[in-house]
Amino acid sequence: MRDLANNFSYAAASYRNAAKTCETDNLVLDNVGYVGRILSTMAVYVRSEEARENLQAAGILGLVEAANKYEPSKGTAFRTFAFPRIRGAIIDELRKLTPVSQRVLGQISLLRKAHENLEPPVTAEQLSKHTGLELEDVYQTLEAMRFIDPQDWNDLHSVVHGSWTTAPDDPAREAERNEMKELLAEGISQLPERERLVISLYYTEELNLAEIGAVIDLSESRVSRILAGARFKIGEFLRSRLETPEREVSENDD
């Protein structure tokens, strides 16, 4: 009987391992295209086909790592869990391929200082005025900042996904998630028409930048800047709405 029990335990463990391997493989296969979408917003200025292939490979390695570590029981959607790992892997490779110039580093420093001294929601126009940079340079610098320190200057994915880690049957988390959805919808509704369209095509229709450019007859680099500007505006809108209660409490306490 003991041998039978041992054999059963071994068979059960083998089955669980095989099932886990199958689930992991499916997660990777189902999300290779998702890696491409993330990459499309990050490698727009990388012209070498070999370099793009290296970035794609790095992103897929990040995807595989995420699939191996993913635990559905924790209540987080897989893409929410995988996004920072995929992006982080791409950023690490991108830094090797395209070192940031001293000029861009200086512009980043200017933008950070201006951003810290302005009340949210901060606009790109305000940053341009307070730094003396052209508006186009502001948008390009905002893109570069995501690669220098992605945790310090979050894009829309990071802002949103940070609030989407929801434990099963957690009413408080679900309420927070619904509130964030409402705020997002409100923030998007305030964007100019072209920025709303780009956001919709990227996040809802899941088109990459080249495909969006073909739809609206713009270059891939131009679409990238429009998307960067829209993300920044939505992020600032969310920051202003989420930080306002704290400021009001502080003012009332005084």
N, C-alpha and C positions, 0 to 999 in steps of 0.2 A: 504493500500500500504506500509505503514511503517513497519507493521508486516511482510509482504512478503519480504521486503528488508532485514530486520533483520534476518529472517530465511535463506535467501539466503547467507548472509554474514557468518552466523554460519555454514551452510553446506559447504561453500567454505573453511572456516578455518579448519573444521573437515577433509575435504578431503586432504588439504595440510599437515596436521599433520599426517594423516594416510599414505600418500605417502612418507613423510619424514621418518617415522618409518620403512616402507617397504624398502626404500633405505638403511637405516642404518643397518637393519638386513641382507640385501644382502651383504653389504660391509664386515660385520663381517664374515658371512658364507663363502664368497668367499676367505677370507684371513687368515683363521685358519692355513692353510698349510704354509703360509708366516711366521707366528709366529714360527712355528716349524723350519723353515730354519734359521731364526735369532738365535733361541735358540741353534741350533746345533753347531754354532761357538762359543758360549759363555759358554756352560755347559759341555765341553768335559771332564773336570776333576771331574765333579760331578757324583759320582758312585751310590748314593742312589736313588732308583726309586721314593721314596716319595719326595725327594728334587727336582728331575726333574719335578715331577707333580706340585709342588709348583711354580717352575719357569715358567712352561707352563701356569698355571693359572694366574700368574702375567702378562705374556705377552699378554694373551687374554684380561685381564682387560685394558691393555694399548691400545689394538686394539679397544675395545669397546669405550673407551674415544675418540680415534682418529675418529672413525666413527660418534660419536655424534657431534663432533666439525668441521667435514670436510665441506668445502664450495667449490664445484666444480667450481663456477663462478670465483674463484681467480686464476684459471689456473694451479694449482699444481696437479700432478698425486696423487692418493690416497696413494699409497705405499710410495711415496716420503714424503708425509705429515705424514703418520703413523709411519714410521721407527723410528724416534727419540723417539716417545712416547712408542712404544713397547719395544725398547731396554732399554730405561730409566727405565721402570717398571721391566724388567728382572734384570737389574743391581742393582736396589734397593734391590730386593729379594736375589740376589746372594751375595751381601755384608753381608747380615744377615747370610747366610748359610756358607760362606767361607771367614772369615776375613783374610786379607793379613798379612803375617808374617813380622816381623821387617827386616828380611834379604831381602825380596823382596822389601820392601819400600826403603831400602838402595840402592838396585840395580836400582830402578826407579829414585832415586835422581842422581845417577851417570850418567845414560843414558840421563836424561834431560840436565844436565850440558854439557855433551859432544855434544849433538845435537845442543845446542844453539851456540856452538863455532865452528861448522863445516859449511862449505859452502854447500848448496844443489846442487845436490842430495846427501844426506847422505846415506851411505850403512851400512848394519849390520856389515860388516867386519870392517869398520872404527870405529863404536861404540865399537866393541869388542877390537880393538887395543887401543882406547883412555880410555877405562874403565878397561881393564884387565880382563873382563868377557869372559868366553867361548862363542863361537858363539851360541851354543844351549841355554845358559842362556840368551843371548840377545833376542832371539826370544820368549822365555817364558816370559821375562820381558815386551816385547812389548805387548804381550797378556794381561798381568796383568794391564798394564797402561790404557788399554781401559776401565777397570772396576773401577779404582781409580778415574779418572777424564776424562770421555769420551769426554767432550767438549774441553779439553785442548790438547788431543792427538787423533786427528781424524783418523778413519779408512777410507777405500775406500768409503764406503757408504756416510759418512759425507762429504768427499771432493767433491764427485760427486753431491750428492743430493742438496748441498748448491747452486749449479749453475743451478738447474733445476726448480726453482720456476719461472714460466713464465706466465706473464699476457697475456690474449688472444689478438691476433693481435698486439703483441709487436715485431717489427722487430729487435730491438737492442737485446732483450733477446733471440730471436730465433737465431740470429747470434752468441751470446755468447754460447748458447747451442750447436750449430753445431761445434764451435771451440773446446769446451770441448770434444765432441765426437771424433773429430780428434786427439786431444792430448791423450785421453784415448787409442785409437787404436794404436797410436804410442808407448805409454808407455807399453802396453801389448805385442806388437810385440818384444820388447827388453828383455822380460823375458826369462829365460831358458825354455826349452820345457815342463818339468814337471809342472812348475809353471803356464805356459800358459794353460795347460790342466786342472789343478785344478780350475783356474779362470773360464775357459769356462764351466766346469761341474757344478760349483756352481752358476754362474750368468746367463748363457745361458740355460743350461739343467735343472737348479733349483734342483739339487740333494743336499741332506744334507751330512754332513761329513762322516757318516757311509756308505752311498751309494757310495760316491766317493772312500772311502777306499776299498770297495769291487771291484770297477772297476779297480783300479790301484794296488791292493794287498798291501795296507799299513794300519796301525792302524789308528783309528779315531784321536788319539792325534797327530800322525805324520802328518796327513792331515791338522789338525788345524794349526800346526806350519808352514807348507808350505804355507797355505793360508795367515797366518799372515805376513810371509816374502814377499809374492807377493804383498799384499796390501800396505805394507810399501814402497816397491820399487816404486810402481805406484804412491803412494802419494808423495814421494820425487821427482819423475820425474815431476809430475804436479807442485809441489811447485817451482822447479828450473825453469821451463818454464814460469810460471806465474809471478814469482818475478824478472826474468831477466830484463825485460824492465825498472822496477823501478831502478835497480842498474845501468843500462846503462845511464839513465837520470841523476842520481846523479853524475856519473863519468864525464859525459859531462858538467854538471854544474860547476864542479870543474875546 
